[in-house]
Every structure is written in C-alpha cells, then in structure tokens.
C-alpha cells in the first residue's frame, strides 16, 4: 500500500489545502462571508459560538473518515487524512499569522477571491486523489459511482449550508455574495479537475477519408481512428475519421480537411478528459509529467 502513495501527490494535496485555508481565513472569515459544506458549518459555529474552525474541522470530519475508509479505499483514505489534517493545520497557522486585506467596501471582490482561492485549493486536492473531508468525500463518491460533476454536487450541498448560515449569522446581502463565491468556487474546481488543457474531438466524414487521415497524421502528428459508419439516407457504408486534438489546433485541422475535401462534414466536440499518447504519455508510453 505504501508503494502506491506518491510523495508528489501528498505535497500537491498539502499545497491545495494551504491555498484553500488562506482564502478561507482571509476572505470568508475576515469579511463574515459564508461557505458551503462542513467548512460552512464551522463558520456558523465560529460566528455564533466562537468555536475554532481548525478544531471543528477535525471533529466534524470523524464520521466522514469512516465513510471514506469503507468506500474510497485505503489509498484515498490516506490522501483524505493528509488533506483534512493539512486544512486544520493551515487554518490554525493563517489565523495566527494573518494579515488584513482591506476589501470591506467591495464584497463582490471578496466573493470572487474567496471562490477562486477555495476552488483552486480544492481543485488541486481533488486532482491529486485527495479530499479535505466533509462534503468533498460525498462529492467524490458521487463522481466515482455516478459520474456526477464534483463541483456541481458540492454546490447542491453548499446551498443547504448557506441557507442555514442565512438563518444564523448572514444577512441577505452577505448571503447573496456567499452564493457568488460558492458558484465561482464550483466552476474553478471543475476547471482544475478537468485540466486547464481542454481537448477537442473531431469527427470527419468524407469520400476522401484516407487522404484526409494521411494529411492529419503527416502535418499534425495526431493519432487517427477510422470508424465504420453507415449513411441513413444513402444506405451506403462510410468511413468516419475520429481524432483528438488540442483546442488551439481546431482551425488548423479544419484548414487541412477543407484543403483535401471542401465538402467534407466536420463535427468538433468538447473532450472533458483525455489520457494517452500525445496528451499524458510520450512516444515511449511514459508519463509526460
């Protein structure tokens, strides 16, 4: 089991936890802005009862640790422990050595910064196989077993906690800005989770499919798959070219296709995740990073 634990992942999870904690302390706590999930509950307890968020983060996560251990496996559980403990440690550090960021008169900026820091931190943690406990575990389970977007799943749980925050310490204005922060955070999480590099898939139907495939392979050095299709109207078999390219290569691909066959049918689709040679592996089948 220890051989499966990567030091790089642990360092990245700790970095993500530090980014999350910095934003949580300097934007949420300093400006009395709410948050979703168990982090939001720790804020409720902090602003109403004065309980330390760093300590409450650990105590509230004990039931989540049990769920995570039973359902996520030992490796993910270890990463979750690292993430949760790191958040509590960094929350304590940043509360003790915090500095004031004067944005009291612009809650919109506060909300945007809060969402960016929280989303970036959690996105890094998720990307390297960890969680920070709480709703993160539930979101990861939903992603693992049902394919749900982690950011959107968390947004639903977050909304429930925000309503509770509104009923306890948030006024209507702060609640609306909290929603902005949570929404931005959810989008940033998905962006980091799926990768800043967004690939595109190309489906090309042409009578000159072989010539187009040769040109793409020669000029763009991209792998190509020829699929067997069947025209519904013509009742004739057709070859369909499928290849995955970078977002910045779309115009170049269309130019090549048009050069060979101006009448070719080209469909460009968004690819949320891509792995393999040319993207995550080199020519020798070794990881690029």
Secondary structure, DSSP 8 states (H G I E B T S, - for coil): -GGG--HHHHHHHHHHHHHHHHHIIIIIITTT---SHHHHHHHHHHHHH---HHHHHHHHTHHHHHHHHHHH-HHHHHHHHHHHHHHHHHHHHHHHS------TT-HHHHHHHHHHHHHHHHHHHHHTT---STHHHHHHHHHHHH---HHHHHHHHHHHHHHHHHHHT--HHHHHHHHHHHHHHHHHHHHHHH-S--EEEEEEE-TTHHHHHHHHHHHH----EEEEEE-TTT--EEEEEEEEEEGGGHHHHHHHHHHH-TT-EEEEEEES---SBTTTB-TTS-B--
